[in-house]
C-alpha cells in the first residue's frame, strides 16, 4: 500500500480506501461487509468512509459493529462520517450548528468510536451561514470529537469562503474536500479546485473513480442486474448510467483496449489513472464482493504502467 498526506495535514491516508455507500446495510450482508473491511485492512487500507445518510444510519451501525469485533486499535485506522441528510424533520437536515452537533454524536454512537478522524459537510447548505457551520466544526475539533473536518461537493468559492472565515475568526479551516473524480468527470477537480491545492494545501478523498460502474465496461448495454444501479430507490442512477453508457460507449471501448494492452482490467486502469494525480490523497473504493475489492487494490502497482505517453493518449481520447 502507498500512503499519502491528507493535503498539508500531517495525517497519512492509504492511497486506496473503502467506502460504504449503497453497500453496507443495504446491498450486501453484514458478513460480506466484514470480509470487505478485513480484506481492505489486511491490504494496507487505513481509511473507511461513511455518512449519516448511508442506509439511514444503518451503514454506520454495521461498520461500527465490525470495528468493535475486529478490535483494531484506532491508531491504525481512520473512520469518517458526513453530515447533511439525517432525517425528515426540522433540524435533521442541513449544516446548522444543531444538526452538525447531533450528527457527530449520532455517528460516534453508531460507529462505536471515541472520535471521528474525518467529518465532512456532505453538501453545501444555502440555508445556513457558512460561518455557523465553520464554528460548529471548529468547536467539535476543540472538543476532541473530530480530528479534521472537510467538505464534499462544495464549489471552490464556498471552500474559499470557509477558509476566509476561519482565518478571520481564528477558527479551524477545512482540511479536505470529497469530490467525484474519474476519467469522464475532471473539470471541477482539475480546473475549478486548481488553486486550492497550492494556496490552502487542500487534501482530497475522491469518490466514484469508476463513474458508478461505467468504467468497468459492464454497462455497455445499459445497467446490469445485481449492480447498485438496479437497486430500489436508485432509479436516478439507473437513468444516469443508461444515458452515459450510450454517450460514452466508444470511449469506454477504446479505454478498454488501452487497459488490455497493459495487462490490466479497465477498472484497475481507471483507478490507477486517478492515483496518478498528485492532488488525490485517497481514492475511495466501493465493492460488493471481496474478489472485486482484491482486484481493485492492484491499482497501486498498476500506476507504474501508466507512463506519460499513456496518460497523454488518455487525455487525447477523453479530453481534459
WOJO-V28516 format. One record per helix or strand of 2 or more residues. SS is the DSSP state (h for helix, s for strand). FROM is the first residue (numbers start at 0). LEN is the number of residues. If there is no record, write none. Layout:
ss: <SS/SS>
from: <FROM/FROM>
len: <LEN/LEN>
//
This chain:
ss: <s/s/s/h/h/s/h/h/s/h/s/h/s/h/s/h/h/s/h/h/h/h/h/s/h/h/h>
from: <2/11/15/22/29/46/53/73/77/96/115/129/145/155/175/186/193/202/213/227/234/248/265/281/289/298/307>
len: <3/3/4/5/13/3/17/3/6/15/6/13/6/14/2/6/7/5/3/3/13/13/10/4/7/7/11>
//
